[in-house]
Amino acid sequence: MNVPLWIAVPVVATAALAAGADVRTRRIPNLLTGSAVLAGVLVHLAARGTGGLWDSILGLLVAGGMLLPGWLFGWMGAGDVKLMAAVGAWLGLAQGLLATLAALMAGGVIALFVAVRRGVLRRSLWGAAMLGSWAATRGLTTAPPPVTTGVRFPFAFAVLAGAVTALWVRL
């Protein structure tokens, strides 16, 4: 494992608790994500001084910031963004970035399975293509983003998968 246990255990525990809550209630508690962010920052400060503090803060800003557009456009919940920020606070910049990219890939795989299961794969792929086209021409048009299928799933599982992947990959 690339990350010490004193980081790995809180990351996995936080993401697993969030995934369970996301499945049951479709919400991720602010108490969980807020506590995890604060603990991650403070633990890094105590363990590694100001260097650890900045690594933790950059990790939470990059990890959460990468998911922020998804929330702004209504494609995911704010809890998902805050959970990813908490994971970034614990993992730091490099591993947090890796966890976020892995979570986005895992989310894509989960979305594919959900679309197949619900019989909306063709509509989902078409919507993704239209969304990509809209994003690529965003500066050239004032049109609103295209309508998606509206199919949702608990993204906290993707965050859990991304965090576990980042724990095992050596940078």
C-alpha positions in Angstrom: 0.0 0.0 0.0 1.3 3.4 -0.9 -0.5 5.4 1.8 0.0 4.8 5.6 -2.8 3.2 7.6 -3.4 6.3 9.6 -4.6 7.9 6.4 -6.1 4.8 4.7 -8.4 3.8 7.5 -10.2 7.2 7.9 -10.5 7.5 4.1 -12.1 4.1 3.6 -14.3 4.5 6.7 -15.6 7.9 5.6 -16.2 6.8 2.0 -17.9 3.6 3.1 -20.2 5.4 5.6 -21.1 7.9 3.0 -21.8 5.2 0.4 -24.1 3.5 2.9 -25.9 6.7 3.7 -26.1 7.6 0.0 -27.8 4.3 -0.8 -30.3 4.5 2.1 -31.2 8.2 2.0 -29.7 9.6 -1.2 -27.9 12.1 1.0 -24.4 12.3 2.5 -24.4 13.9 5.9 -22.6 17.2 6.3 -21.5 16.1 9.8 -19.6 13.2 8.1 -18.0 15.2 5.3 -17.3 18.3 7.4 -15.7 16.3 10.2 -13.6 14.3 7.7 -12.3 17.5 6.1 -11.5 19.1 9.4 -9.8 15.9 10.7 -7.8 15.4 7.5 -6.5 19.0 7.6 -5.6 18.9 11.3 -4.0 15.4 11.2 -1.8 16.5 8.3 -0.9 19.7 10.1 0.0 17.8 13.3 1.9 15.1 11.4 3.8 17.1 8.8 3.6 20.8 9.8 2.7 23.5 7.4 3.8 21.4 4.4 1.2 18.8 5.4 -1.4 21.5 5.9 -0.9 22.9 2.4 -0.9 19.4 0.9 -4.1 18.6 2.6 -5.8 22.0 1.6 -4.6 21.6 -2.0 -5.9 18.0 -2.0 -9.4 19.1 -0.8 -9.5 22.0 -3.2 -8.5 20.0 -6.3 -10.6 16.9 -5.5 -13.7 18.9 -4.5 -13.1 21.5 -7.3 -13.0 18.8 -10.0 -16.5 17.7 -9.1 -17.9 21.2 -8.5 -19.1 21.7 -12.1 -21.1 18.5 -11.8 -23.0 20.0 -8.9 -23.3 23.4 -10.5 -25.0 21.9 -13.6 -27.2 19.6 -11.4 -25.6 16.3 -12.4 -24.6 15.3 -8.9 -25.3 16.3 -5.3 -23.3 18.7 -3.1 -22.6 15.8 -0.8 -20.7 14.0 -3.5 -18.5 17.1 -3.9 -17.9 17.5 -0.2 -17.1 13.8 0.1 -14.5 14.0 -2.6 -13.1 17.1 -0.9 -12.8 15.2 2.3 -11.0 12.3 0.6 -8.7 14.9 -1.0 -8.0 16.5 2.4 -6.9 13.1 3.8 -4.9 12.0 0.7 -3.3 15.3 -0.2 -2.8 16.8 -3.6 -1.3 13.9 -5.7 -3.3 11.0 -4.3 -6.4 13.2 -4.1 -6.2 14.0 -7.7 -5.7 10.3 -8.5 -8.7 9.4 -6.3 -10.8 11.9 -8.1 -9.9 10.7 -11.6 -10.5 7.1 -10.5 -13.8 8.1 -9.0 -14.9 9.8 -12.2 -13.9 6.6 -14.2 -15.8 4.4 -11.7 -18.8 6.7 -11.9 -18.8 6.3 -15.7 -18.7 2.5 -15.4 -21.5 2.6 -12.8 -23.5 5.0 -15.0 -23.1 2.6 -17.9 -24.5 -0.4 -15.9 -27.3 1.7 -14.5 -28.3 2.9 -18.0 -28.3 -0.7 -19.3 -30.3 -1.9 -16.4 -32.9 0.9 -16.8 -33.1 0.5 -20.6 -31.8 4.0 -21.4 -28.3 3.3 -22.7 -28.9 4.7 -26.2 -30.5 7.9 -24.8 -27.7 8.2 -22.3 -25.0 7.9 -24.9 -26.7 10.4 -27.2 -27.2 12.8 -24.2 -23.5 12.4 -23.4 -22.5 13.2 -27.0 -24.8 16.2 -27.0 -23.4 17.4 -23.7 -19.9 17.0 -24.9 -20.8 19.0 -28.0 -22.4 21.7 -25.9 -19.4 21.9 -23.6 -17.0 22.2 -26.6 -19.0 25.1 -28.1 -19.9 26.8 -24.8 -18.2 30.0 -25.7 -19.9 30.1 -29.1 -23.5 29.7 -27.9 -25.8 30.8 -25.1 -27.9 27.7 -25.4 -28.6 25.9 -22.1 -27.1 22.4 -21.6 -29.0 19.6 -23.2 -31.5 17.6 -21.2 -30.1 14.4 -19.7 -32.0 11.2 -19.0 -32.3 12.2 -15.3 -31.1 8.7 -14.2 -29.3 9.0 -10.9 -27.2 6.7 -8.8 -25.4 7.0 -5.5 -22.0 8.5 -6.6 -20.5 7.9 -3.2 -19.7 4.3 -4.3 -17.6 5.8 -7.2 -15.8 8.0 -4.6 -15.1 4.9 -2.5 -13.8 3.0 -5.5 -11.6 6.0 -6.4 -10.2 6.4 -2.9 -9.4 2.7 -2.7 -7.7 2.8 -6.1 -5.6 5.8 -5.0 -4.6 4.0 -1.8 -3.1 1.2 -3.8 -1.4 3.0 -6.7 2.1 4.2 -6.2 2.9 7.6 -7.6 
